[in-house]
């Protein structure tokens, strides 16, 4: 194992390339440095979709750590990536922790990106960037979840700084920028921000078919959400250019994952041509 740590913090790298080999999607290239890794892939749906569990540093992320994750899906390959647990950004003593995720999919490929939440402890200083780059004809379903503070023990994000940005590009054209920026509780308490909720999530659905039926996808998304209207969430779904965007505010991880999983189950047959098969680790 190639470990890289300096006095300034971890410099961790993980690069994955998925490709078809015959009828099976495989990880054909894997480069890692530091405390980022993946478990052996699973194939609960047969050989077509490669389920992969991404392992973050077991001790969490601290100030001056840098995590660089790059995932590339080649034509026709299908990959589903999740994480066994939350990624924790600890108090950093004024030092910045950085996580950059670069996700790219070629024509005919599918990436399902469904990690657990990022938890930002009070006094964390963090920058999180997710860059999604899709070629025409590429499909994507995914989400990012940000938790400010530790609501399970009533610990608020009273100090610290977060700059989280998601950028979606299709055929080299930027079609969406989604940002969560705050110092302390400023965004949490803002009526035009998180409205008192400690958690925020954004889910993106990008169909790769020619002339996709966005009205049908939006209808399926909203029906799934309406079926869980009793959850303690504020949620909405809209079409933004070539994507369906679901935005959520909530008090905890469980209801947010429940709603987004319901949406995934509803739209996956339209986007991926197959029924949803939840990762095994979600049941543990």
C-alpha positions as CSV (number, residue, x, y, z in Angstrom):
1,X,0.0,0.0,0.0
2,X,1.4,3.4,-1.0
3,X,0.8,5.8,1.8
4,X,1.4,9.5,1.5
5,X,1.2,11.8,4.5
6,X,3.0,15.1,5.3
7,X,3.2,17.3,8.3
8,X,0.4,19.3,6.6
9,X,-2.0,16.3,6.4
10,X,-2.9,13.4,4.2
11,X,-2.6,13.7,0.4
12,X,-4.9,11.0,-0.7
13,X,-5.7,10.0,-4.3
14,X,-8.1,7.4,-5.8
15,X,-8.6,7.0,-9.6
16,X,-11.0,4.4,-11.0
17,X,-11.8,3.5,-14.6
18,X,-14.7,1.3,-15.4
19,X,-15.0,-0.5,-18.8
20,X,-16.8,-3.3,-20.5
21,X,-14.9,-6.5,-20.9
22,X,-17.2,-8.8,-22.9
23,X,-20.6,-8.3,-21.2
24,X,-19.1,-7.5,-17.8
25,X,-18.3,-4.0,-16.3
26,X,-14.9,-4.2,-14.6
27,X,-12.5,-1.8,-12.8
28,X,-9.8,-1.9,-15.5
29,X,-7.6,0.8,-13.9
30,X,-7.1,1.6,-10.2
31,X,-4.6,4.1,-8.8
32,X,-4.5,4.9,-5.1
33,X,-2.3,6.9,-2.7
34,X,-3.1,7.3,1.0
35,X,-6.2,6.3,2.9
36,X,-8.6,5.9,0.0
37,X,-9.6,2.5,-1.3
38,X,-12.4,0.4,-2.7
39,X,-13.6,-3.0,-1.7
40,X,-13.9,-5.9,-4.1
41,X,-16.7,-5.1,-6.5
42,X,-20.1,-6.9,-6.3
43,X,-22.4,-8.0,-9.0
44,X,-25.9,-8.4,-7.5
45,X,-27.5,-7.6,-10.8
46,X,-25.4,-9.9,-12.9
47,X,-22.3,-8.8,-14.8
48,X,-23.7,-5.6,-16.3
49,X,-23.5,-3.2,-13.3
50,X,-20.4,-3.1,-11.1
51,X,-21.3,-2.2,-7.5
52,X,-18.3,-0.6,-5.8
53,X,-17.9,0.6,-2.2
54,X,-15.6,3.5,-1.7
55,X,-13.7,3.6,1.6
56,X,-12.8,7.0,3.1
57,X,-10.1,7.5,5.8
58,X,-11.4,5.5,8.8
59,X,-10.4,8.2,11.2
60,X,-12.1,11.0,9.2
61,X,-10.8,14.1,7.5
62,X,-8.9,16.8,9.4
63,X,-7.4,20.2,8.5
64,X,-4.8,20.2,5.7
65,X,-6.0,16.8,4.4
66,X,-6.6,16.6,0.7
67,X,-8.7,13.9,-0.9
68,X,-8.8,13.6,-4.7
69,X,-11.3,11.1,-6.2
70,X,-11.6,10.5,-9.9
71,X,-14.0,8.1,-11.5
72,X,-14.3,7.5,-15.3
73,X,-16.9,5.3,-17.0
74,X,-16.2,4.2,-20.5
75,X,-18.8,3.6,-23.3
76,X,-21.4,1.0,-22.3
77,X,-20.0,0.4,-18.8
78,X,-22.3,0.7,-15.8
79,X,-21.0,1.5,-12.3
80,X,-22.7,2.1,-9.0
81,X,-20.6,3.6,-6.2
82,X,-21.6,4.1,-2.6
83,X,-19.8,4.4,0.8
84,X,-20.3,2.1,3.8
85,X,-20.6,5.2,6.1
86,X,-20.5,8.9,6.5
87,X,-17.4,10.9,5.8
88,X,-16.5,13.0,8.8
89,X,-14.7,16.3,8.6
90,X,-13.3,17.1,12.1
91,X,-12.4,20.3,13.8
92,X,-9.4,21.6,11.9
93,X,-7.9,24.4,14.0
94,X,-8.2,26.9,11.2
95,X,-6.6,24.6,8.5
96,X,-8.6,23.8,5.4
97,X,-9.6,20.2,4.5
98,X,-10.3,19.6,0.8
99,X,-12.2,16.9,-1.0
100,X,-12.4,17.0,-4.8
101,X,-14.5,14.5,-6.8
102,X,-14.2,14.3,-10.6
103,X,-16.8,12.0,-12.2
104,X,-16.9,11.5,-16.0
105,X,-19.0,9.3,-18.2
106,X,-18.7,8.5,-21.9
107,X,-21.5,7.9,-24.3
108,X,-23.6,4.9,-23.4
109,X,-22.1,4.7,-20.0
110,X,-24.0,4.9,-16.7
111,X,-22.7,6.1,-13.3
112,X,-24.8,5.9,-10.1
113,X,-23.1,8.0,-7.4
114,X,-24.8,7.5,-4.1
115,X,-22.4,8.1,-1.1
116,X,-23.5,8.5,2.5
117,X,-23.5,12.0,4.0
118,X,-20.6,14.3,4.7
119,X,-20.6,15.4,8.3
120,X,-18.9,18.7,9.2
121,X,-18.1,19.0,12.9
122,X,-18.2,22.4,14.5
123,X,-15.0,24.4,13.7
124,X,-14.3,22.3,10.5
125,X,-12.9,24.3,7.7
126,X,-13.8,22.4,4.5
127,X,-14.0,22.7,0.7
128,X,-15.8,20.0,-1.2
129,X,-16.0,20.0,-5.0
130,X,-17.9,17.6,-7.2
131,X,-17.3,17.9,-11.0
132,X,-19.6,15.8,-13.1
133,X,-18.6,15.7,-16.8
134,X,-20.9,13.8,-19.2
135,X,-20.6,13.1,-22.9
136,X,-23.7,13.2,-25.0
137,X,-25.5,9.9,-24.5
138,X,-24.1,9.4,-21.0
139,X,-26.4,8.7,-18.0
140,X,-26.0,9.7,-14.4
141,X,-28.0,9.4,-11.2
142,X,-26.4,10.6,-8.1
143,X,-26.5,12.8,-5.0
144,X,-24.4,14.6,-2.4
145,X,-25.5,15.1,1.2
146,X,-24.1,17.7,3.6
147,X,-24.7,17.7,7.3
148,X,-23.7,20.8,9.3
149,X,-22.9,19.9,12.9
150,X,-24.0,16.7,14.6
151,X,-27.8,16.9,14.9
152,X,-28.1,13.4,16.5
153,X,-26.5,14.9,19.7
154,X,-27.9,18.4,19.2
155,X,-24.5,19.9,18.3
156,X,-24.8,22.8,15.9
157,X,-22.3,24.1,13.4
158,X,-21.8,27.2,15.5
159,X,-18.4,27.9,14.0
160,X,-16.4,26.8,11.0
161,X,-16.6,27.2,7.3
162,X,-17.9,25.1,4.4
163,X,-17.7,25.7,0.7
164,X,-19.3,22.9,-1.2
165,X,-19.9,23.1,-4.9
166,X,-21.4,20.7,-7.5
167,X,-20.8,21.4,-11.2
168,X,-22.6,19.4,-13.9
169,X,-21.4,19.7,-17.5
170,X,-22.8,17.9,-20.6
171,X,-20.8,17.8,-23.8
172,X,-18.4,20.4,-22.3
173,X,-21.1,22.9,-21.5
174,X,-21.7,23.8,-17.9
175,X,-25.5,23.3,-17.2
176,X,-25.7,23.5,-13.4
177,X,-23.8,24.9,-10.4
178,X,-25.1,24.1,-7.0
179,X,-23.4,25.7,-3.9
180,X,-23.6,25.4,-0.1
181,X,-21.5,28.1,1.5
182,X,-21.6,29.1,5.1
183,X,-19.6,30.4,8.0
184,X,-21.0,29.1,11.2
185,X,-24.8,29.0,11.3
186,X,-25.3,31.8,8.8
187,X,-26.8,29.5,6.0
188,X,-28.5,27.2,8.4
189,X,-30.5,30.0,10.0
190,X,-31.2,32.0,6.8
191,X,-34.8,31.9,5.6
192,X,-33.5,31.9,2.0
193,X,-30.9,29.2,3.0
194,X,-31.5,26.0,5.0
195,X,-34.4,27.4,7.1
196,X,-33.1,26.0,10.4
197,X,-32.4,22.5,9.1
198,X,-28.9,21.1,9.6
199,X,-28.8,18.9,6.5
200,X,-29.0,19.6,2.7
201,X,-28.9,17.3,-0.3
202,X,-29.0,17.6,-4.0
203,X,-29.9,14.7,-6.3
204,X,-29.3,14.8,-10.1
205,X,-30.9,12.6,-12.8
206,X,-29.5,12.8,-16.3
207,X,-30.9,10.4,-18.9
208,X,-28.6,9.5,-21.7
209,X,-31.1,8.4,-24.3
210,X,-31.8,10.3,-27.5
211,X,-34.8,12.6,-27.0
212,X,-35.4,11.6,-23.3
213,X,-38.9,12.1,-21.9
214,X,-38.2,14.7,-19.2
215,X,-41.9,15.2,-18.4
216,X,-42.2,11.5,-17.6
217,X,-39.0,11.5,-15.5
218,X,-40.3,14.6,-13.6
219,X,-43.7,12.9,-13.1
220,X,-42.1,9.8,-11.7
221,X,-39.8,11.8,-9.4
222,X,-42.7,13.9,-8.0
223,X,-44.9,10.8,-7.5
224,X,-42.2,9.1,-5.5
225,X,-41.8,12.2,-3.4
226,X,-45.5,12.6,-2.8
227,X,-45.7,9.0,-1.6
228,X,-43.4,10.1,1.2
229,X,-44.9,13.4,2.0
230,X,-45.1,12.5,5.7
231,X,-41.4,12.7,6.1
232,X,-40.0,15.7,8.0
233,X,-38.4,17.2,4.9
234,X,-38.7,20.2,2.6
235,X,-38.1,18.9,-0.9
236,X,-38.7,20.0,-4.5
237,X,-37.9,18.7,-8.0
238,X,-37.4,20.7,-11.1
239,X,-35.9,20.3,-14.6
240,X,-32.7,22.3,-15.2
241,X,-31.6,22.0,-18.8
242,X,-30.7,18.3,-19.4
243,X,-31.2,17.2,-15.8
244,X,-33.9,16.6,-13.2
245,X,-32.7,18.2,-9.9
246,X,-34.1,17.2,-6.5
247,X,-33.2,19.5,-3.6
248,X,-33.9,18.6,0.0
249,X,-33.6,20.1,3.5
250,X,-34.1,17.9,6.5
251,X,-33.2,17.1,10.2
252,X,-31.4,13.8,9.6
253,X,-29.9,11.3,7.2
254,X,-32.5,8.6,7.4
255,X,-35.5,10.5,5.9
256,X,-33.3,12.1,3.2
257,X,-31.9,8.8,2.1
258,X,-35.4,7.2,2.2
259,X,-36.8,9.8,-0.2
260,X,-33.8,9.8,-2.6
261,X,-33.8,6.0,-2.7
262,X,-37.5,6.1,-3.6
263,X,-36.8,8.5,-6.4
264,X,-34.0,6.3,-7.6
265,X,-36.2,3.3,-7.6
266,X,-38.8,5.2,-9.6
267,X,-36.6,6.6,-12.3
268,X,-33.9,3.9,-12.7
269,X,-36.0,1.8,-15.1
270,X,-36.3,4.8,-17.4
271,X,-32.7,5.9,-17.1
272,X,-30.9,2.6,-16.9
273,X,-33.4,0.2,-18.4
274,X,-33.5,-2.0,-15.3
275,X,-35.1,-2.2,-11.9
276,X,-33.3,-0.8,-8.9
277,X,-31.1,-3.2,-6.9
278,X,-30.0,-1.5,-3.7
279,X,-26.4,-2.1,-2.6
280,X,-26.1,-4.9,-0.1
281,X,-24.3,-2.7,2.4
282,X,-27.4,-0.5,2.7
283,X,-29.1,-3.4,4.5
284,X,-26.4,-3.8,7.1
